[in-house]
Amino acid sequence: MRTIEAILLVWGVRDEVLEKLPVSGYWLYGEYDFIARVDFASEFEMEEFEKTLRKLINGNTFKLMPVKLSAIKTEVNGKETIALLESVKASAP
């Protein structure tokens, strides 16, 4: 199974919004207001999470940056194949 690990950074939102985020992480005081590590089972799950964040935060004041893409290693006819998620890109406002 492929998994995606990503870092979520949020800025420019009020504390009330940070309290409603659907992930646990750390509040920051500086350029960013919040940081969290999040895991996704698929690219679709990551995209749905981004949609949820946009509605909750009411804007694009976050970055979701994949930091590790897991792969599936298979063997077909004696040849080893590795499949990676290549289309995942960091969200940028």
DOMAR-549559 format. One line per field, with one value per atom (N, C-alpha, C): x, y, z; atom name; chain; residue number from 1. Coordinates in nm, 3 decimals. Each point is the difference from the previous one (the first is absolute). Layout:
N
u	c(X | ...) $
v	c(Y | ...) $
w	c(Z | ...) $
site	c(CA | ...) $
unit	c(A | ...) $
pos	c(NUM | ...) $
// end
This chain:
93
u	c(0.083 | -0.083 | 0.088 | -0.034 | 0.074 | -0.049 | 0.091 | -0.038 | 0.074 | -0.058 | 0.059 | 0.015 | 0.121 | 0.023 | 0.017 | -0.063 | 0.009 | 0.009 | 0.050 | 0.007 | -0.106 | -0.079 | -0.102 | 0.047 | 0.005 | 0.031 | -0.121 | -0.040 | -0.114 | 0.042 | -0.046 | 0.032 | -0.119 | 0.001 | -0.100 | -0.141 | -0.018 | -0.135 | -0.011 | -0.121 | -0.024 | 0.009 | 0.022 | 0.012 | -0.124 | -0.117 | -0.124 | 0.000 | 0.058 | 0.008 | 0.103 | 0.113 | 0.103 | -0.054 | -0.086 | -0.057 | -0.090 | -0.053 | -0.090 | 0.071 | 0.131 | 0.073 | -0.016 | -0.021 | -0.025 | 0.127 | 0.109 | 0.126 | 0.062 | 0.084 | 0.072 | 0.138 | 0.046 | 0.129 | 0.046 | 0.079 | 0.060 | -0.031 | -0.039 | -0.021 | 0.135 | 0.016 | 0.124 | -0.030 | 0.099 | -0.016 | 0.114 | -0.031 | 0.098 | -0.061 | 0.074 | -0.050 | -0.119 | 0.006 | -0.109 | -0.071 | -0.128 | -0.078 | -0.011 | 0.018 | -0.024 | 0.082 | 0.049 | 0.071 | -0.045 | -0.016 | -0.039 | 0.054 | 0.021 | 0.035 | -0.128 | -0.032 | -0.123 | 0.032 | -0.075 | 0.018 | -0.127 | 0.018 | -0.112 | 0.019 | -0.108 | 0.005 | 0.006 | -0.044 | -0.002 | 0.003 | 0.024 | -0.001 | -0.141 | -0.102 | -0.138 | -0.030 | 0.047 | -0.022 | 0.067 | 0.118 | 0.071 | -0.076 | -0.054 | -0.077 | -0.128 | -0.066 | -0.120 | 0.034 | 0.114 | 0.045 | 0.025 | 0.060 | 0.024 | -0.133 | -0.100 | -0.131 | -0.061 | 0.011 | -0.051 | 0.069 | 0.133 | 0.075 | -0.042 | -0.019 | -0.040 | -0.133 | -0.093 | -0.129 | 0.014 | 0.077 | 0.016 | 0.076 | 0.109 | 0.086 | -0.058 | -0.086 | -0.061 | 0.105 | 0.087 | 0.103 | 0.113 | 0.109 | 0.116 | 0.121 | -0.022 | 0.112 | 0.059 | 0.031 | 0.067 | 0.083 | 0.097 | 0.078 | -0.006 | -0.020 | 0.003 | 0.109 | 0.112 | 0.118 | 0.034 | -0.015 | 0.040 | 0.151 | 0.040 | 0.142 | 0.048 | -0.091 | 0.040 | -0.110 | 0.040 | -0.093 | 0.041 | -0.091 | 0.030 | -0.030 | 0.068 | -0.013 | -0.045 | -0.045 | -0.037 | 0.101 | 0.063 | 0.098 | -0.067 | 0.000 | -0.059 | 0.098 | -0.021 | 0.084 | -0.090 | 0.028 | -0.078 | 0.096 | -0.021 | 0.085 | 0.148 | 0.027 | 0.139 | 0.061 | -0.076 | 0.049 | -0.063 | 0.081 | -0.048 | -0.049 | -0.119 | -0.060 | -0.035 | 0.027 | -0.034 | -0.094 | -0.116 | -0.099 | 0.000 | 0.015 | 0.000 | -0.116 | -0.041 | -0.096 | 0.078 | -0.015 | 0.078 | -0.080 | -0.131 | -0.080 | -0.032 | 0.045 | -0.027 | 0.090 | -0.060 | 0.076 | -0.040 | 0.092 | -0.030 | -0.104 | -0.096 | -0.098 | 0.064 | -0.024 | 0.057 | -0.108 | -0.017 | -0.103 | 0.037) $
v	c(-0.118 | 0.118 | 0.125 | 0.096 | 0.126 | 0.092 | 0.067 | 0.101 | 0.128 | 0.110 | 0.131 | 0.066 | 0.040 | 0.079 | 0.144 | 0.092 | 0.140 | 0.088 | 0.120 | 0.102 | 0.105 | 0.034 | 0.104 | 0.124 | 0.112 | 0.131 | 0.091 | 0.068 | 0.091 | 0.135 | 0.108 | 0.134 | 0.093 | 0.109 | 0.105 | -0.038 | -0.090 | -0.035 | 0.021 | 0.016 | 0.024 | -0.130 | 0.014 | -0.116 | -0.090 | 0.060 | -0.077 | -0.097 | 0.043 | -0.086 | -0.111 | 0.034 | -0.101 | -0.111 | 0.036 | -0.099 | -0.100 | 0.038 | -0.086 | -0.088 | 0.016 | -0.080 | -0.148 | -0.082 | -0.144 | -0.083 | 0.064 | -0.071 | 0.055 | -0.081 | 0.050 | 0.045 | 0.107 | 0.055 | 0.098 | 0.096 | 0.095 | 0.143 | 0.080 | 0.141 | 0.069 | 0.091 | 0.075 | 0.148 | 0.073 | 0.146 | 0.062 | 0.050 | 0.056 | 0.010 | -0.039 | 0.007 | -0.094 | -0.118 | -0.097 | -0.013 | -0.036 | -0.014 | -0.146 | -0.095 | -0.139 | -0.090 | -0.112 | -0.100 | -0.138 | -0.091 | -0.137 | -0.095 | -0.123 | -0.107 | -0.079 | -0.022 | -0.072 | -0.114 | -0.108 | -0.117 | -0.023 | -0.040 | -0.028 | -0.136 | -0.073 | -0.132 | 0.011 | 0.115 | 0.015 | 0.148 | 0.024 | 0.137 | 0.059 | -0.082 | 0.046 | 0.048 | -0.077 | 0.038 | 0.134 | 0.021 | 0.126 | 0.117 | -0.021 | 0.105 | 0.033 | -0.100 | 0.023 | 0.078 | -0.031 | 0.072 | 0.147 | 0.026 | 0.138 | 0.075 | -0.065 | 0.064 | 0.034 | -0.092 | 0.024 | 0.119 | 0.007 | 0.112 | 0.133 | 0.003 | 0.124 | 0.051 | -0.091 | 0.039 | 0.048 | -0.071 | 0.032 | 0.130 | 0.015 | 0.118 | 0.118 | -0.029 | 0.103 | 0.077 | -0.076 | 0.061 | -0.096 | 0.056 | -0.080 | 0.033 | 0.021 | 0.036 | -0.125 | -0.098 | -0.121 | -0.060 | -0.080 | -0.078 | -0.144 | -0.091 | -0.142 | -0.058 | -0.037 | -0.040 | -0.146 | -0.084 | -0.140 | -0.007 | -0.080 | -0.014 | -0.142 | -0.095 | -0.137 | -0.068 | -0.060 | -0.077 | -0.146 | -0.084 | -0.141 | -0.066 | -0.111 | -0.067 | -0.144 | -0.057 | -0.141 | -0.072 | -0.101 | -0.077 | -0.131 | -0.027 | -0.123 | -0.069 | -0.128 | -0.075 | -0.065 | 0.033 | -0.053 | -0.064 | -0.127 | -0.075 | 0.012 | -0.004 | 0.005 | 0.140 | 0.102 | 0.137 | 0.076 | 0.073 | 0.077 | 0.137 | 0.038 | 0.128 | 0.076 | 0.129 | 0.085 | 0.109 | 0.010 | 0.101 | 0.112 | 0.122 | 0.117 | 0.091 | 0.079 | 0.107 | 0.117 | 0.024 | 0.107 | 0.129 | -0.009 | 0.119 | 0.083 | -0.040 | 0.076 | 0.123 | 0.115 | 0.125 | 0.073 | 0.077 | 0.080 | 0.105 | 0.019 | 0.106 | 0.133 | 0.096 | 0.132 | 0.104 | 0.090 | 0.102 | 0.097) $
w	c(0.000 | 0.000 | 0.000 | -0.083 | -0.006 | 0.110 | 0.062 | 0.098 | -0.032 | 0.039 | -0.020 | 0.136 | 0.033 | 0.121 | -0.045 | 0.072 | -0.038 | 0.124 | -0.022 | 0.105 | -0.033 | 0.099 | -0.015 | 0.075 | -0.070 | 0.060 | -0.020 | 0.105 | -0.007 | 0.055 | -0.062 | 0.048 | -0.023 | 0.073 | -0.021 | 0.037 | 0.096 | 0.044 | 0.150 | 0.046 | 0.142 | 0.080 | 0.128 | 0.088 | -0.004 | -0.016 | -0.005 | -0.119 | -0.109 | -0.119 | 0.024 | 0.059 | 0.027 | 0.090 | 0.094 | 0.090 | -0.073 | -0.116 | -0.076 | -0.103 | -0.015 | -0.100 | 0.031 | -0.104 | 0.021 | 0.022 | 0.037 | 0.026 | 0.128 | 0.062 | 0.116 | -0.046 | 0.058 | -0.038 | 0.105 | -0.042 | 0.093 | -0.042 | 0.096 | -0.025 | -0.002 | -0.091 | -0.013 | 0.016 | 0.033 | 0.010 | -0.078 | -0.116 | -0.091 | -0.138 | -0.101 | -0.136 | -0.022 | 0.061 | -0.011 | 0.134 | -0.004 | 0.122 | 0.047 | -0.092 | 0.033 | -0.091 | 0.054 | -0.079 | 0.045 | -0.096 | 0.033 | -0.106 | 0.041 | -0.093 | -0.025 | -0.126 | -0.034 | -0.095 | 0.009 | -0.085 | -0.081 | -0.124 | -0.088 | -0.064 | -0.018 | -0.063 | -0.152 | -0.054 | -0.146 | -0.036 | -0.127 | -0.051 | 0.011 | -0.021 | 0.012 | 0.143 | 0.099 | 0.140 | 0.030 | -0.056 | 0.021 | -0.063 | -0.120 | -0.067 | 0.078 | 0.055 | 0.080 | 0.128 | 0.059 | 0.119 | -0.033 | -0.117 | -0.043 | -0.016 | -0.058 | -0.016 | 0.135 | 0.094 | 0.136 | 0.063 | -0.016 | 0.057 | -0.061 | -0.131 | -0.067 | 0.054 | 0.025 | 0.055 | 0.144 | 0.079 | 0.141 | 0.021 | -0.074 | 0.015 | -0.077 | -0.098 | -0.082 | -0.080 | -0.065 | -0.083 | -0.029 | -0.048 | -0.037 | 0.088 | 0.127 | 0.087 | 0.066 | -0.086 | 0.048 | -0.113 | 0.039 | -0.094 | 0.047 | -0.092 | 0.028 | -0.089 | 0.062 | -0.076 | 0.024 | -0.103 | 0.015 | 0.023 | 0.098 | 0.029 | -0.024 | -0.007 | -0.025 | -0.079 | -0.109 | -0.079 | 0.012 | 0.040 | 0.010 | -0.133 | -0.026 | -0.128 | 0.020 | -0.109 | -0.001 | -0.089 | 0.055 | -0.076 | -0.042 | -0.130 | -0.051 | -0.092 | -0.019 | -0.092 | -0.105 | -0.125 | -0.111 | -0.098 | -0.028 | -0.092 | 0.036 | 0.128 | 0.044 | 0.001 | -0.036 | 0.000 | 0.115 | 0.073 | 0.113 | -0.048 | 0.045 | -0.037 | 0.127 | -0.001 | 0.113 | -0.049 | 0.062 | -0.038 | 0.105 | -0.044 | 0.090 | -0.036 | 0.097 | -0.029 | -0.057 | -0.127 | -0.063 | -0.017 | 0.007 | -0.029 | 0.123 | 0.118 | 0.120 | 0.004 | 0.015 | 0.007 | 0.127 | 0.051 | 0.118 | -0.036 | 0.088 | -0.024 | 0.032 | -0.081 | 0.021 | -0.026 | 0.092 | -0.020 | -0.111) $
site	c(N | CA | C | N | CA | C | N | CA | C | N | CA | C | N | CA | C | N | CA | C | N | CA | C | N | CA | C | N | CA | C | N | CA | C | N | CA | C | N | CA | C | N | CA | C | N | CA | C | N | CA | C | N | CA | C | N | CA | C | N | CA | C | N | CA | C | N | CA | C | N | CA | C | N | CA | C | N | CA | C | N | CA | C | N | CA | C | N | CA | C | N | CA | C | N | CA | C | N | CA | C | N | CA | C | N | CA | C | N | CA | C | N | CA | C | N | CA | C | N | CA | C | N | CA | C | N | CA | C | N | CA | C | N | CA | C | N | CA | C | N | CA | C | N | CA | C | N | CA | C | N | CA | C | N | CA | C | N | CA | C | N | CA | C | N | CA | C | N | CA | C | N | CA | C | N | CA | C | N | CA | C | N | CA | C | N | CA | C | N | CA | C | N | CA | C | N | CA | C | N | CA | C | N | CA | C | N | CA | C | N | CA | C | N | CA | C | N | CA | C | N | CA | C | N | CA | C | N | CA | C | N | CA | C | N | CA | C | N | CA | C | N | CA | C | N | CA | C | N | CA | C | N | CA | C | N | CA | C | N | CA | C | N | CA | C | N | CA | C | N | CA | C | N | CA | C | N | CA | C | N | CA | C | N | CA | C | N | CA | C | N | CA | C | N | CA | C | N | CA | C | N | CA | C | N | CA | C | N | CA | C | N | CA | C | N | CA | C | N | CA | C | N | CA | C) $
unit	c(A | A | A | A | A | A | A | A | A | A | A | A | A | A | A | A | A | A | A | A | A | A | A | A | A | A | A | A | A | A | A | A | A | A | A | A | A | A | A | A | A | A | A | A | A | A | A | A | A | A | A | A | A | A | A | A | A | A | A | A | A | A | A | A | A | A | A | A | A | A | A | A | A | A | A | A | A | A | A | A | A | A | A | A | A | A | A | A | A | A | A | A | A | A | A | A | A | A | A | A | A | A | A | A | A | A | A | A | A | A | A | A | A | A | A | A | A | A | A | A | A | A | A | A | A | A | A | A | A | A | A | A | A | A | A | A | A | A | A | A | A | A | A | A | A | A | A | A | A | A | A | A | A | A | A | A | A | A | A | A | A | A | A | A | A | A | A | A | A | A | A | A | A | A | A | A | A | A | A | A | A | A | A | A | A | A | A | A | A | A | A | A | A | A | A | A | A | A | A | A | A | A | A | A | A | A | A | A | A | A | A | A | A | A | A | A | A | A | A | A | A | A | A | A | A | A | A | A | A | A | A | A | A | A | A | A | A | A | A | A | A | A | A | A | A | A | A | A | A | A | A | A | A | A | A | A | A | A | A | A | A | A | A | A | A | A | A | A | A | A | A | A | A | A | A | A | A | A | A) $
pos	c(1 | 1 | 1 | 2 | 2 | 2 | 3 | 3 | 3 | 4 | 4 | 4 | 5 | 5 | 5 | 6 | 6 | 6 | 7 | 7 | 7 | 8 | 8 | 8 | 9 | 9 | 9 | 10 | 10 | 10 | 11 | 11 | 11 | 12 | 12 | 12 | 13 | 13 | 13 | 14 | 14 | 14 | 15 | 15 | 15 | 16 | 16 | 16 | 17 | 17 | 17 | 18 | 18 | 18 | 19 | 19 | 19 | 20 | 20 | 20 | 21 | 21 | 21 | 22 | 22 | 22 | 23 | 23 | 23 | 24 | 24 | 24 | 25 | 25 | 25 | 26 | 26 | 26 | 27 | 27 | 27 | 28 | 28 | 28 | 29 | 29 | 29 | 30 | 30 | 30 | 31 | 31 | 31 | 32 | 32 | 32 | 33 | 33 | 33 | 34 | 34 | 34 | 35 | 35 | 35 | 36 | 36 | 36 | 37 | 37 | 37 | 38 | 38 | 38 | 39 | 39 | 39 | 40 | 40 | 40 | 41 | 41 | 41 | 42 | 42 | 42 | 43 | 43 | 43 | 44 | 44 | 44 | 45 | 45 | 45 | 46 | 46 | 46 | 47 | 47 | 47 | 48 | 48 | 48 | 49 | 49 | 49 | 50 | 50 | 50 | 51 | 51 | 51 | 52 | 52 | 52 | 53 | 53 | 53 | 54 | 54 | 54 | 55 | 55 | 55 | 56 | 56 | 56 | 57 | 57 | 57 | 58 | 58 | 58 | 59 | 59 | 59 | 60 | 60 | 60 | 61 | 61 | 61 | 62 | 62 | 62 | 63 | 63 | 63 | 64 | 64 | 64 | 65 | 65 | 65 | 66 | 66 | 66 | 67 | 67 | 67 | 68 | 68 | 68 | 69 | 69 | 69 | 70 | 70 | 70 | 71 | 71 | 71 | 72 | 72 | 72 | 73 | 73 | 73 | 74 | 74 | 74 | 75 | 75 | 75 | 76 | 76 | 76 | 77 | 77 | 77 | 78 | 78 | 78 | 79 | 79 | 79 | 80 | 80 | 80 | 81 | 81 | 81 | 82 | 82 | 82 | 83 | 83 | 83 | 84 | 84 | 84 | 85 | 85 | 85 | 86 | 86 | 86 | 87 | 87 | 87 | 88 | 88 | 88 | 89 | 89 | 89 | 90 | 90 | 90 | 91 | 91 | 91 | 92 | 92 | 92 | 93 | 93 | 93) $
// end
